Amino acid sequence: MGKAKRRSLKQGINDRFKYMTRESALDSVIKNIEKKNEVIDTITLFGFTAEEMLEAGAAYEDVMAFGGLVG
């Protein structure tokens, strides 16, 4: 993990999560996908692709609503 990601995690996301793996972050995104403003930061931080989100159980329409944000 690079310095910027480490710094970002320490500046606020640690208030909600003590320890976040890529898998737990993806689960969090899928559970809260209706709250798009909240999950955008997590998606960009971890660089999730549309394929990863679809395989984790997200609906196609929800993933495509993010547009160019997901690769």
PQR file of N, CA, C, O and H, with PARSE charges and radii, in Angstrom:
ATOM      1  N   MET A   1       0.851  -1.168   0.000 -0.4000 1.5000
ATOM      2  CA  MET A   1       0.000   0.000   0.000 -0.0000 2.0000
ATOM      3  C   MET A   1       0.893   1.226   0.000  0.5500 1.7000
ATOM      4  O   MET A   1       1.854   1.311   0.765 -0.5500 1.4000
ATOM      5  N   GLY A   2       0.570   2.162  -0.855 -0.4000 1.5000
ATOM      6  CA  GLY A   2       1.367   3.378  -0.960 -0.0000 2.0000
ATOM      7  C   GLY A   2       1.100   4.353   0.171  0.5500 1.7000
ATOM      8  O   GLY A   2       0.178   4.181   0.969 -0.5500 1.4000
ATOM      9  H   GLY A   2      -0.210   2.093  -1.476  0.4000 1.0000
ATOM     10  N   LYS A   3       1.932   5.382   0.216 -0.4000 1.5000
ATOM     11  CA  LYS A   3       1.820   6.375   1.282 -0.0000 2.0000
ATOM     12  C   LYS A   3       0.474   7.092   1.259  0.5500 1.7000
ATOM     13  O   LYS A   3      -0.118   7.334   2.311 -0.5500 1.4000
ATOM     14  H   LYS A   3       2.681   5.522  -0.432  0.4000 1.0000
ATOM     15  N   ALA A   4      -0.006   7.430   0.080 -0.4000 1.5000
ATOM     16  CA  ALA A   4      -1.258   8.185  -0.025 -0.0000 2.0000
ATOM     17  C   ALA A   4      -2.444   7.362   0.471  0.5500 1.7000
ATOM     18  O   ALA A   4      -3.306   7.884   1.178 -0.5500 1.4000
ATOM     19  H   ALA A   4       0.475   7.234  -0.774  0.4000 1.0000
ATOM     20  N   LYS A   5      -2.497   6.088   0.109 -0.4000 1.5000
ATOM     21  CA  LYS A   5      -3.595   5.240   0.574 -0.0000 2.0000
ATOM     22  C   LYS A   5      -3.526   5.061   2.078  0.5500 1.7000
ATOM     23  O   LYS A   5      -4.550   5.110   2.759 -0.5500 1.4000
ATOM     24  H   LYS A   5      -1.798   5.663  -0.466  0.4000 1.0000
ATOM     25  N   ARG A   6      -2.342   4.858   2.593 -0.4000 1.5000
ATOM     26  CA  ARG A   6      -2.174   4.690   4.033 -0.0000 2.0000
ATOM     27  C   ARG A   6      -2.636   5.951   4.765  0.5500 1.7000
ATOM     28  O   ARG A   6      -3.321   5.873   5.785 -0.5500 1.4000
ATOM     29  H   ARG A   6      -1.510   4.819   2.039  0.4000 1.0000
ATOM     30  N   ARG A   7      -2.255   7.107   4.234 -0.4000 1.5000
ATOM     31  CA  ARG A   7      -2.637   8.383   4.824 -0.0000 2.0000
ATOM     32  C   ARG A   7      -4.155   8.572   4.764  0.5500 1.7000
ATOM     33  O   ARG A   7      -4.760   9.054   5.721 -0.5500 1.4000
ATOM     34  H   ARG A   7      -1.699   7.170   3.405  0.4000 1.0000
ATOM     35  N   SER A   8      -4.762   8.195   3.652 -0.4000 1.5000
ATOM     36  CA  SER A   8      -6.210   8.327   3.504 -0.0000 2.0000
ATOM     37  C   SER A   8      -6.948   7.445   4.492  0.5500 1.7000
ATOM     38  O   SER A   8      -7.961   7.851   5.062 -0.5500 1.4000
ATOM     39  H   SER A   8      -4.271   7.804   2.875  0.4000 1.0000
ATOM     40  N   LEU A   9      -6.445   6.248   4.693 -0.4000 1.5000
ATOM     41  CA  LEU A   9      -7.085   5.354   5.645 -0.0000 2.0000
ATOM     42  C   LEU A   9      -6.991   5.899   7.064  0.5500 1.7000
ATOM     43  O   LEU A   9      -7.913   5.725   7.861 -0.5500 1.4000
ATOM     44  H   LEU A   9      -5.622   5.918   4.230  0.4000 1.0000
ATOM     45  N   LYS A  10      -5.883   6.554   7.379 -0.4000 1.5000
ATOM     46  CA  LYS A  10      -5.706   7.086   8.724 -0.0000 2.0000
ATOM     47  C   LYS A  10      -6.530   8.341   8.959  0.5500 1.7000
ATOM     48  O   LYS A  10      -6.821   8.671  10.108 -0.5500 1.4000
ATOM     49  H   LYS A  10      -5.134   6.696   6.732  0.4000 1.0000
ATOM     50  N   GLN A  11      -6.911   9.045   7.911 -0.4000 1.5000
ATOM     51  CA  GLN A  11      -7.623  10.316   8.058 -0.0000 2.0000
ATOM     52  C   GLN A  11      -9.129  10.146   7.924  0.5500 1.7000
ATOM     53  O   GLN A  11      -9.743  10.756   7.049 -0.5500 1.4000
ATOM     54  H   GLN A  11      -6.675   8.777   6.977  0.4000 1.0000
ATOM     55  N   GLY A  12      -9.723   9.336   8.768 -0.4000 1.5000
ATOM     56  CA  GLY A  12     -11.175   9.289   8.782 -0.0000 2.0000
ATOM     57  C   GLY A  12     -11.778   7.926   8.588  0.5500 1.7000
ATOM     58  O   GLY A  12     -12.746   7.585   9.267 -0.5500 1.4000
ATOM     59  H   GLY A  12      -9.224   8.840   9.479  0.4000 1.0000
ATOM     60  N   ILE A  13     -11.248   7.138   7.692 -0.4000 1.5000
ATOM     61  CA  ILE A  13     -11.862   5.833   7.476 -0.0000 2.0000
ATOM     62  C   ILE A  13     -11.626   4.935   8.676  0.5500 1.7000
ATOM     63  O   ILE A  13     -12.401   4.010   8.920 -0.5500 1.4000
ATOM     64  H   ILE A  13     -10.462   7.415   7.140  0.4000 1.0000
ATOM     65  N   ASN A  14     -10.557   5.197   9.433 -0.4000 1.5000
ATOM     66  CA  ASN A  14     -10.309   4.412  10.638 -0.0000 2.0000
ATOM     67  C   ASN A  14     -11.337   4.707  11.718  0.5500 1.7000
ATOM     68  O   ASN A  14     -11.469   3.939  12.671 -0.5500 1.4000
ATOM     69  H   ASN A  14      -9.927   5.948   9.235  0.4000 1.0000
ATOM     70  N   ASP A  15     -12.064   5.807  11.585 -0.4000 1.5000
ATOM     71  CA  ASP A  15     -13.127   6.088  12.534 -0.0000 2.0000
ATOM     72  C   ASP A  15     -14.241   5.054  12.420  0.5500 1.7000
ATOM     73  O   ASP A  15     -14.914   4.748  13.405 -0.5500 1.4000
ATOM     74  H   ASP A  15     -11.957   6.432  10.811  0.4000 1.0000
ATOM     75  N   ARG A  16     -14.432   4.523  11.230 -0.4000 1.5000
ATOM     76  CA  ARG A  16     -15.490   3.540  11.019 -0.0000 2.0000
ATOM     77  C   ARG A  16     -14.958   2.117  11.018  0.5500 1.7000
ATOM     78  O   ARG A  16     -15.669   1.201  11.433 -0.5500 1.4000
ATOM     79  H   ARG A  16     -13.885   4.772  10.430  0.4000 1.0000
ATOM     80  N   PHE A  17     -13.746   1.908  10.569 -0.4000 1.5000
ATOM     81  CA  PHE A  17     -13.192   0.566  10.431 -0.0000 2.0000
ATOM     82  C   PHE A  17     -11.834   0.499  11.122  0.5500 1.7000
ATOM     83  O   PHE A  17     -10.976   1.352  10.894 -0.5500 1.4000
ATOM     84  H   PHE A  17     -13.169   2.651  10.232  0.4000 1.0000
ATOM     85  N   LYS A  18     -11.642  -0.502  11.957 -0.4000 1.5000
ATOM     86  CA  LYS A  18     -10.338  -0.687  12.585 -0.0000 2.0000
ATOM     87  C   LYS A  18      -9.348  -1.293  11.588  0.5500 1.7000
ATOM     88  O   LYS A  18      -8.194  -0.871  11.513 -0.5500 1.4000
ATOM     89  H   LYS A  18     -12.340  -1.194  12.142  0.4000 1.0000
ATOM     90  N   TYR A  19      -9.808  -2.282  10.829 -0.4000 1.5000
ATOM     91  CA  TYR A  19      -8.943  -2.984   9.889 -0.0000 2.0000
ATOM     92  C   TYR A  19      -9.782  -3.337   8.675  0.5500 1.7000
ATOM     93  O   TYR A  19     -10.815  -3.993   8.814 -0.5500 1.4000
ATOM     94  H   TYR A  19     -10.745  -2.626  10.891  0.4000 1.0000
ATOM     95  N   MET A  20      -9.367  -2.918   7.493 -0.4000 1.5000
ATOM     96  CA  MET A  20     -10.148  -3.163   6.298 -0.0000 2.0000
ATOM     97  C   MET A  20      -9.293  -3.858   5.254  0.5500 1.7000
ATOM     98  O   MET A  20      -8.269  -3.336   4.814 -0.5500 1.4000
ATOM     99  H   MET A  20      -8.528  -2.385   7.381  0.4000 1.0000
ATOM    100  N   THR A  21      -9.731  -5.038   4.871 -0.4000 1.5000
ATOM    101  CA  THR A  21      -9.084  -5.746   3.772 -0.0000 2.0000
ATOM    102  C   THR A  21      -9.845  -5.426   2.495  0.5500 1.7000
ATOM    103  O   THR A  21     -10.919  -4.826   2.529 -0.5500 1.4000
ATOM    104  H   THR A  21     -10.563  -5.462   5.229  0.4000 1.0000
ATOM    105  N   ARG A  22      -9.280  -5.829   1.389 -0.4000 1.5000
ATOM    106  CA  ARG A  22      -9.948  -5.607   0.110 -0.0000 2.0000
ATOM    107  C   ARG A  22     -11.300  -6.324   0.068  0.5500 1.7000
ATOM    108  O   ARG A  22     -12.272  -5.793  -0.467 -0.5500 1.4000
ATOM    109  H   ARG A  22      -8.407  -6.316   1.362  0.4000 1.0000
ATOM    110  N   GLU A  23     -11.353  -7.515   0.629 -0.4000 1.5000
ATOM    111  CA  GLU A  23     -12.587  -8.296   0.633 -0.0000 2.0000
ATOM    112  C   GLU A  23     -13.650  -7.649   1.519  0.5500 1.7000
ATOM    113  O   GLU A  23     -14.819  -7.577   1.141 -0.5500 1.4000
ATOM    114  H   GLU A  23     -10.563  -7.947   1.064  0.4000 1.0000
ATOM    115  N   SER A  24     -13.241  -7.182   2.696 -0.4000 1.5000
ATOM    116  CA  SER A  24     -14.218  -6.550   3.584 -0.0000 2.0000
ATOM    117  C   SER A  24     -14.690  -5.214   3.003  0.5500 1.7000
ATOM    118  O   SER A  24     -15.841  -4.826   3.199 -0.5500 1.4000
ATOM    119  H   SER A  24     -12.291  -7.241   3.003  0.4000 1.0000
ATOM    120  N   ALA A  25     -13.816  -4.519   2.297 -0.4000 1.5000
ATOM    121  CA  ALA A  25     -14.216  -3.270   1.656 -0.0000 2.0000
ATOM    122  C   ALA A  25     -15.226  -3.538   0.543  0.5500 1.7000
ATOM    123  O   ALA A  25     -16.183  -2.781   0.376 -0.5500 1.4000
ATOM    124  H   ALA A  25     -12.881  -4.834   2.138  0.4000 1.0000
ATOM    125  N   LEU A  26     -15.016  -4.611  -0.217 -0.4000 1.5000
ATOM    126  CA  LEU A  26     -15.947  -4.968  -1.280 -0.0000 2.0000
ATOM    127  C   LEU A  26     -17.300  -5.357  -0.703  0.5500 1.7000
ATOM    128  O   LEU A  26     -18.336  -4.980  -1.251 -0.5500 1.4000
ATOM    129  H   LEU A  26     -14.239  -5.226  -0.081  0.4000 1.0000
ATOM    130  N   ASP A  27     -17.306  -6.101   0.393 -0.4000 1.5000
ATOM    131  CA  ASP A  27     -18.559  -6.455   1.062 -0.0000 2.0000
ATOM    132  C   ASP A  27     -19.297  -5.209   1.530  0.5500 1.7000
ATOM    133  O   ASP A  27     -20.516  -5.110   1.396 -0.5500 1.4000
ATOM    134  H   ASP A  27     -16.464  -6.407   0.839  0.4000 1.0000
ATOM    135  N   SER A  28     -18.552  -4.264   2.078 -0.4000 1.5000
ATOM    136  CA  SER A  28     -19.142  -3.012   2.549 -0.0000 2.0000
ATOM    137  C   SER A  28     -19.754  -2.232   1.388  0.5500 1.7000
ATOM    138  O   SER A  28     -20.831  -1.653   1.529 -0.5500 1.4000
ATOM    139  H   SER A  28     -17.561  -4.344   2.187  0.4000 1.0000
ATOM    140  N   VAL A  29     -19.083  -2.214   0.257 -0.4000 1.5000
ATOM    141  CA  VAL A  29     -19.592  -1.512  -0.922 -0.0000 2.0000
ATOM    142  C   VAL A  29     -20.878  -2.158  -1.404  0.5500 1.7000
ATOM    143  O   VAL A  29     -21.843  -1.459  -1.714 -0.5500 1.4000
ATOM    144  H   VAL A  29     -18.208  -2.684   0.143  0.4000 1.0000
ATOM    145  N   ILE A  30     -20.905  -3.489  -1.472 -0.4000 1.5000
ATOM    146  CA  ILE A  30     -22.079  -4.200  -1.968 -0.0000 2.0000
ATOM    147  C   ILE A  30     -23.264  -3.988  -1.031  0.5500 1.7000
ATOM    148  O   ILE A  30     -24.389  -3.792  -1.492 -0.5500 1.4000
ATOM    149  H   ILE A  30     -20.121  -4.056  -1.220  0.4000 1.0000
ATOM    150  N   LYS A  31     -23.025  -4.025   0.274 -0.4000 1.5000
ATOM    151  CA  LYS A  31     -24.115  -3.839   1.239 -0.0000 2.0000
ATOM    152  C   LYS A  31     -24.684  -2.427   1.195  0.5500 1.7000
ATOM    153  O   LYS A  31     -25.880  -2.239   1.413 -0.5500 1.4000
ATOM    154  H   LYS A  31     -22.111  -4.185   0.648  0.4000 1.0000
ATOM    155  N   ASN A  32     -23.848  -1.433   0.917 -0.4000 1.5000
ATOM    156  CA  ASN A  32     -24.276  -0.037   0.942 -0.0000 2.0000
ATOM    157  C   ASN A  32     -24.318   0.592  -0.442  0.5500 1.7000
ATOM    158  O   ASN A  32     -24.156   1.805  -0.570 -0.5500 1.4000
ATOM    159  H   ASN A  32     -22.876  -1.585   0.740  0.4000 1.0000
ATOM    160  N   ILE A  33     -24.531  -0.206  -1.475 -0.4000 1.5000
ATOM    161  CA  ILE A  33     -24.430   0.298  -2.849 -0.0000 2.0000
ATOM    162  C   ILE A  33     -25.500   1.343  -3.166  0.5500 1.7000
ATOM    163  O   ILE A  33     -25.314   2.156  -4.072 -0.5500 1.4000
ATOM    164  H   ILE A  33     -24.662  -1.192  -1.371  0.4000 1.0000
ATOM    165  N   GLU A  34     -26.614   1.334  -2.435 -0.4000 1.5000
ATOM    166  CA  GLU A  34     -27.646   2.337  -2.669 -0.0000 2.0000
ATOM    167  C   GLU A  34     -27.191   3.724  -2.211  0.5500 1.7000
ATOM    168  O   GLU A  34     -27.678   4.736  -2.715 -0.5500 1.4000
ATOM    169  H   GLU A  34     -26.765   0.673  -1.700  0.4000 1.0000
ATOM    170  N   LYS A  35     -26.261   3.772  -1.262 -0.4000 1.5000
ATOM    171  CA  LYS A  35     -25.726   5.042  -0.759 -0.0000 2.0000
ATOM    172  C   LYS A  35     -24.486   5.400  -1.576  0.5500 1.7000
ATOM    173  O   LYS A  35     -23.359   5.297  -1.091 -0.5500 1.4000
ATOM    174  H   LYS A  35     -25.865   2.950  -0.853  0.4000 1.0000
ATOM    175  N   LYS A  36     -24.704   5.811  -2.795 -0.4000 1.5000
ATOM    176  CA  LYS A  36     -23.613   5.999  -3.750 -0.0000 2.0000
ATOM    177  C   LYS A  36     -22.558   6.993  -3.273  0.5500 1.7000
ATOM    178  O   LYS A  36     -21.366   6.775  -3.490 -0.5500 1.4000
ATOM    179  H   LYS A  36     -25.619   5.895  -3.189  0.4000 1.0000
ATOM    180  N   ASN A  37     -22.974   8.072  -2.634 -0.4000 1.5000
ATOM    181  CA  ASN A  37     -22.003   9.070  -2.183 -0.0000 2.0000
ATOM    182  C   ASN A  37     -21.047   8.512  -1.141  0.5500 1.7000
ATOM    183  O   ASN A  37     -19.902   8.956  -1.057 -0.5500 1.4000
ATOM    184  H   ASN A  37     -23.942   8.249  -2.458  0.4000 1.0000
ATOM    185  N   GLU A  38     -21.494   7.550  -0.350 -0.4000 1.5000
ATOM    186  CA  GLU A  38     -20.647   6.970   0.690 -0.0000 2.0000
ATOM    187  C   GLU A  38     -19.677   5.928   0.140  0.5500 1.7000
ATOM    188  O   GLU A  38     -18.562   5.801   0.648 -0.5500 1.4000
ATOM    189  H   GLU A  38     -22.424   7.190  -0.419  0.4000 1.0000
ATOM    190  N   VAL A  39     -20.075   5.189  -0.874 -0.4000 1.5000
ATOM    191  CA  VAL A  39     -19.230   4.100  -1.362 -0.0000 2.0000
ATOM    192  C   VAL A  39     -18.256   4.520  -2.459  0.5500 1.7000
ATOM    193  O   VAL A  39     -17.331   3.773  -2.778 -0.5500 1.4000
ATOM    194  H   VAL A  39     -20.980   5.292  -1.286  0.4000 1.0000
ATOM    195  N   ILE A  40     -18.445   5.686  -3.031 -0.4000 1.5000
ATOM    196  CA  ILE A  40     -17.550   6.149  -4.104 -0.0000 2.0000
ATOM    197  C   ILE A  40     -16.114   6.234  -3.602  0.5500 1.7000
ATOM    198  O   ILE A  40     -15.189   5.840  -4.312 -0.5500 1.4000
ATOM    199  H   ILE A  40     -19.196   6.293  -2.771  0.4000 1.0000
ATOM    200  N   ASP A  41     -15.917   6.741  -2.392 -0.4000 1.5000
ATOM    201  CA  ASP A  41     -14.565   6.856  -1.843 -0.0000 2.0000
ATOM    202  C   ASP A  41     -13.906   5.495  -1.699  0.5500 1.7000
ATOM    203  O   ASP A  41     -12.727   5.336  -2.017 -0.5500 1.4000
ATOM    204  H   ASP A  41     -16.669   7.061  -1.815  0.4000 1.0000
ATOM    205  N   THR A  42     -14.658   4.515  -1.222 -0.4000 1.5000
ATOM    206  CA  THR A  42     -14.101   3.176  -1.043 -0.0000 2.0000
ATOM    207  C   THR A  42     -13.784   2.535  -2.382  0.5500 1.7000
ATOM    208  O   THR A  42     -12.758   1.869  -2.526 -0.5500 1.4000
ATOM    209  H   THR A  42     -15.615   4.644  -0.964  0.4000 1.0000
ATOM    210  N   ILE A  43     -14.655   2.731  -3.362 -0.4000 1.5000
ATOM    211  CA  ILE A  43     -14.426   2.158  -4.700 -0.0000 2.0000
ATOM    212  C   ILE A  43     -13.156   2.725  -5.314  0.5500 1.7000
ATOM    213  O   ILE A  43     -12.346   1.980  -5.865 -0.5500 1.4000
ATOM    214  H   ILE A  43     -15.488   3.272  -3.246  0.4000 1.0000
ATOM    215  N   THR A  44     -12.974   4.032  -5.223 -0.4000 1.5000
ATOM    216  CA  THR A  44     -11.782   4.637  -5.819 -0.0000 2.0000
ATOM    217  C   THR A  44     -10.526   4.320  -5.019  0.5500 1.7000
ATOM    218  O   THR A  44      -9.449   4.175  -5.598 -0.5500 1.4000
ATOM    219  H   THR A  44     -13.632   4.638  -4.775  0.4000 1.0000
ATOM    220  N   LEU A  45     -10.643   4.209  -3.709 -0.4000 1.5000
ATOM    221  CA  LEU A  45      -9.483   3.901  -2.872 -0.0000 2.0000
ATOM    222  C   LEU A  45      -8.922   2.522  -3.190  0.5500 1.7000
ATOM    223  O   LEU A  45      -7.709   2.349  -3.302 -0.5500 1.4000
ATOM    224  H   LEU A  45     -11.518   4.326  -3.239  0.4000 1.0000
ATOM    225  N   PHE A  46      -9.810   1.542  -3.334 -0.4000 1.5000
ATOM    226  CA  PHE A  46      -9.367   0.178  -3.593 -0.0000 2.0000
ATOM    227  C   PHE A  46      -9.306  -0.152  -5.085  0.5500 1.7000
ATOM    228  O   PHE A  46      -8.762  -1.193  -5.454 -0.5500 1.4000
ATOM    229  H   PHE A  46     -10.796   1.683  -3.243  0.4000 1.0000
ATOM    230  N   GLY A  47      -9.841   0.692  -5.938 -0.4000 1.5000
ATOM    231  CA  GLY A  47      -9.777   0.473  -7.378 -0.0000 2.0000
ATOM    232  C   GLY A  47     -10.575  -0.723  -7.850  0.5500 1.7000
ATOM    233  O   GLY A  47     -10.106  -1.503  -8.679 -0.5500 1.4000
ATOM    234  H   GLY A  47     -10.283   1.538  -5.639  0.4000 1.0000
ATOM    235  N   PHE A  48     -11.793  -0.872  -7.320 -0.4000 1.5000
ATOM    236  CA  PHE A  48     -12.632  -2.000  -7.716 -0.0000 2.0000
ATOM    237  C   PHE A  48     -13.060  -1.864  -9.168  0.5500 1.7000
ATOM    238  O   PHE A  48     -13.325  -0.764  -9.652 -0.5500 1.4000
ATOM    239  H   PHE A  48     -12.174  -0.239  -6.646  0.4000 1.0000
ATOM    240  N   THR A  49     -13.123  -2.991  -9.849 -0.4000 1.5000
ATOM    241  CA  THR A  49     -13.610  -3.019 -11.224 -0.0000 2.0000
ATOM    242  C   THR A  49     -15.064  -3.456 -11.219  0.5500 1.7000
ATOM    243  O   THR A  49     -15.562  -3.994 -10.231 -0.5500 1.4000
ATOM    244  H   THR A  49     -12.908  -3.885  -9.456  0.4000 1.0000
ATOM    245  N   ALA A  50     -15.731  -3.218 -12.329 -0.4000 1.5000
ATOM    246  CA  ALA A  50     -17.129  -3.618 -12.463 -0.0000 2.0000
ATOM    247  C   ALA A  50     -17.251  -5.135 -12.332  0.5500 1.7000
ATOM    248  O   ALA A  50     -18.204  -5.633 -11.733 -0.5500 1.4000
ATOM    249  H   ALA A  50     -15.326  -2.780 -13.132  0.4000 1.0000
ATOM    250  N   GLU A  51     -16.297  -5.861 -12.884 -0.4000 1.5000
ATOM    251  CA  GLU A  51     -16.333  -7.322 -12.826 -0.0000 2.0000
ATOM    252  C   GLU A  51     -16.268  -7.823 -11.384  0.5500 1.7000
ATOM    253  O   GLU A  51     -17.005  -8.734 -11.006 -0.5500 1.4000
ATOM    254  H   GLU A  51     -15.523  -5.456 -13.370  0.4000 1.0000
ATOM    255  N   GLU A  52     -15.388  -7.226 -10.582 -0.4000 1.5000
ATOM    256  CA  GLU A  52     -15.281  -7.623  -9.179 -0.0000 2.0000
ATOM    257  C   GLU A  52     -16.584  -7.384  -8.430  0.5500 1.7000
ATOM    258  O   GLU A  52     -17.022  -8.219  -7.639 -0.5500 1.4000
ATOM    259  H   GLU A  52     -14.789  -6.486 -10.890  0.4000 1.0000
ATOM    260  N   MET A  53     -17.193  -6.243  -8.686 -0.4000 1.5000
ATOM    261  CA  MET A  53     -18.435  -5.904  -7.997 -0.0000 2.0000
ATOM    262  C   MET A  53     -19.577  -6.814  -8.420  0.5500 1.7000
ATOM    263  O   MET A  53     -20.397  -7.205  -7.590 -0.5500 1.4000
ATOM    264  H   MET A  53     -16.837  -5.564  -9.328  0.4000 1.0000
ATOM    265  N   LEU A  54     -19.640  -7.154  -9.703 -0.4000 1.5000
ATOM    266  CA  LEU A  54     -20.684  -8.058 -10.186 -0.0000 2.0000
ATOM    267  C   LEU A  54     -20.509  -9.464  -9.613  0.5500 1.7000
ATOM    268  O   LEU A  54     -21.488 -10.111  -9.239 -0.5500 1.4000
ATOM    269  H   LEU A  54     -18.974  -6.836 -10.378  0.4000 1.0000
ATOM    270  N   GLU A  55     -19.259  -9.937  -9.545 -0.4000 1.5000
ATOM    271  CA  GLU A  55     -18.999 -11.259  -8.985 -0.0000 2.0000
ATOM    272  C   GLU A  55     -19.313 -11.325  -7.497  0.5500 1.7000
ATOM    273  O   GLU A  55     -19.631 -12.391  -6.970 -0.5500 1.4000
ATOM    274  H   GLU A  55     -18.464  -9.411  -9.849  0.4000 1.0000
ATOM    275  N   ALA A  56     -19.221 -10.172  -6.814 -0.4000 1.5000
ATOM    276  CA  ALA A  56     -19.509 -10.130  -5.375 -0.0000 2.0000
ATOM    277  C   ALA A  56     -21.005 -10.064  -5.100  0.5500 1.7000
ATOM    278  O   ALA A  56     -21.424 -10.179  -3.948 -0.5500 1.4000
ATOM    279  H   ALA A  56     -18.962  -9.306  -7.242  0.4000 1.0000
ATOM    280  N   GLY A  57     -21.815  -9.880  -6.138 -0.4000 1.5000
ATOM    281  CA  GLY A  57     -23.254  -9.926  -5.946 -0.0000 2.0000
ATOM    282  C   GLY A  57     -24.000  -8.633  -6.198  0.5500 1.7000
ATOM    283  O   GLY A  57     -25.189  -8.545  -5.893 -0.5500 1.4000
ATOM    284  H   GLY A  57     -21.474  -9.787  -7.074  0.4000 1.0000
ATOM    285  N   ALA A  58     -23.346  -7.639  -6.740 -0.4000 1.5000
ATOM    286  CA  ALA A  58     -24.028  -6.375  -7.033 -0.0000 2.0000
ATOM    287  C   ALA A  58     -24.891  -6.534  -8.282  0.5500 1.7000
ATOM    288  O   ALA A  58     -24.567  -7.313  -9.178 -0.5500 1.4000
ATOM    289  H   ALA A  58     -22.380  -7.710  -6.988  0.4000 1.0000
ATOM    290  N   ALA A  59     -25.973  -5.799  -8.330 -0.4000 1.5000
ATOM    291  CA  ALA A  59     -26.835  -5.810  -9.506 -0.0000 2.0000
ATOM    292  C   ALA A  59     -26.158  -5.048 -10.641  0.5500 1.7000
ATOM    293  O   ALA A  59     -25.445  -4.070 -10.413 -0.5500 1.4000
ATOM    294  H   ALA A  59     -26.236  -5.165  -7.602  0.4000 1.0000
ATOM    295  N   TYR A  60     -26.391  -5.506 -11.854 -0.4000 1.5000
ATOM    296  CA  TYR A  60     -25.777  -4.895 -13.033 -0.0000 2.0000
ATOM    297  C   TYR A  60     -26.120  -3.411 -13.141  0.5500 1.7000
ATOM    298  O   TYR A  60     -25.257  -2.586 -13.441 -0.5500 1.4000
ATOM    299  H   TYR A  60     -26.970  -6.300 -12.039  0.4000 1.0000
ATOM    300  N   GLU A  61     -27.390  -3.079 -12.893 -0.4000 1.5000
ATOM    301  CA  GLU A  61     -27.837  -1.692 -13.005 -0.0000 2.0000
ATOM    302  C   GLU A  61     -27.132  -0.791 -11.993  0.5500 1.7000
ATOM    303  O   GLU A  61     -26.795   0.352 -12.299 -0.5500 1.4000
ATOM    304  H   GLU A  61     -28.091  -3.749 -12.649  0.4000 1.0000
ATOM    305  N   ASP A  62     -26.910  -1.318 -10.775 -0.4000 1.5000
ATOM    306  CA  ASP A  62     -26.231  -0.532  -9.750 -0.0000 2.0000
ATOM    307  C   ASP A  62     -24.781  -0.252 -10.132  0.5500 1.7000
ATOM    308  O   ASP A  62     -24.279   0.853  -9.927 -0.5500 1.4000
ATOM    309  H   ASP A  62     -27.184  -2.247 -10.526  0.4000 1.0000
ATOM    310  N   VAL A  63     -24.120  -1.250 -10.682 -0.4000 1.5000
ATOM    311  CA  VAL A  63     -22.724  -1.090 -11.072 -0.0000 2.0000
ATOM    312  C   VAL A  63     -22.614  -0.113 -12.239  0.5500 1.7000
ATOM    313  O   VAL A  63     -21.724   0.738 -12.256 -0.5500 1.4000
ATOM    314  H   VAL A  63     -24.528  -2.148 -10.849  0.4000 1.0000
ATOM    315  N   MET A  64     -23.515  -0.233 -13.214 -0.4000 1.5000
ATOM    316  CA  MET A  64     -23.453   0.655 -14.371 -0.0000 2.0000
ATOM    317  C   MET A  64     -23.836   2.081 -14.003  0.5500 1.7000
ATOM    318  O   MET A  64     -23.517   3.004 -14.753 -0.5500 1.4000
ATOM    319  H   MET A  64     -24.237  -0.924 -13.200  0.4000 1.0000
ATOM    320  N   ALA A  65     -24.507   2.295 -12.877 -0.4000 1.5000
ATOM    321  CA  ALA A  65     -24.846   3.641 -12.443 -0.0000 2.0000
ATOM    322  C   ALA A  65     -23.597   4.438 -12.053  0.5500 1.7000
ATOM    323  O   ALA A  65     -23.616   5.668 -12.051 -0.5500 1.4000
ATOM    324  H   ALA A  65     -24.766   1.546 -12.268  0.4000 1.0000
ATOM    325  N   PHE A  66     -22.519   3.733 -11.726 -0.4000 1.5000
ATOM    326  CA  PHE A  66     -21.271   4.413 -11.394 -0.0000 2.0000
ATOM    327  C   PHE A  66     -20.550   4.903 -12.642  0.5500 1.7000
ATOM    328  O   PHE A  66     -19.637   5.723 -12.548 -0.5500 1.4000
ATOM    329  H   PHE A  66     -22.503   2.733 -11.728  0.4000 1.0000
ATOM    330  N   GLY A  67     -20.949   4.413 -13.799 -0.4000 1.5000
ATOM    331  CA  GLY A  67     -20.382   4.884 -15.068 -0.0000 2.0000
ATOM    332  C   GLY A  67     -18.897   4.628 -15.190  0.5500 1.7000
ATOM    333  O   GLY A  67     -18.443   3.499 -15.005 -0.5500 1.4000
ATOM    334  H   GLY A  67     -21.691   3.747 -13.876  0.4000 1.0000
ATOM    335  N   GLY A  68     -18.137   5.662 -15.501 -0.4000 1.5000
ATOM    336  CA  GLY A  68     -16.701   5.550 -15.716 -0.0000 2.0000
ATOM    337  C   GLY A  68     -15.896   5.419 -14.465  0.5500 1.7000
ATOM    338  O   GLY A  68     -14.674   5.282 -14.532 -0.5500 1.4000
ATOM    339  H   GLY A  68     -18.506   6.579 -15.651  0.4000 1.0000
ATOM    340  N   LEU A  69     -16.541   5.455 -13.313 -0.4000 1.5000
ATOM    341  CA  LEU A  69     -15.826   5.342 -12.047 -0.0000 2.0000
ATOM    342  C   LEU A  69     -15.222   3.956 -11.861  0.5500 1.7000
ATOM    343  O   LEU A  69     -14.123   3.818 -11.326 -0.5500 1.4000
ATOM    344  H   LEU A  69     -17.534   5.566 -13.258  0.4000 1.0000
ATOM    345  N   VAL A  70     -15.941   2.937 -12.304 -0.4000 1.5000
ATOM    346  CA  VAL A  70     -15.430   1.567 -12.203 -0.0000 2.0000
ATOM    347  C   VAL A  70     -14.896   1.148 -13.551  0.5500 1.7000
ATOM    348  O   VAL A  70     -15.473   1.469 -14.590 -0.5500 1.4000
ATOM    349  H   VAL A  70     -16.835   3.049 -12.739  0.4000 1.0000
ATOM    350  N   GLY A  71     -13.779   0.421 -13.526 -0.4000 1.5000
ATOM    351  CA  GLY A  71     -13.110   0.042 -14.761 -0.0000 2.0000
ATOM    352  C   GLY A  71     -13.659  -1.137 -15.441  0.5500 1.7000
ATOM    353  O   GLY A  71     -13.157  -1.533 -16.493 -0.5500 1.4000
ATOM    354  H   GLY A  71     -13.310   0.161 -12.682  0.4000 1.0000
TER
END
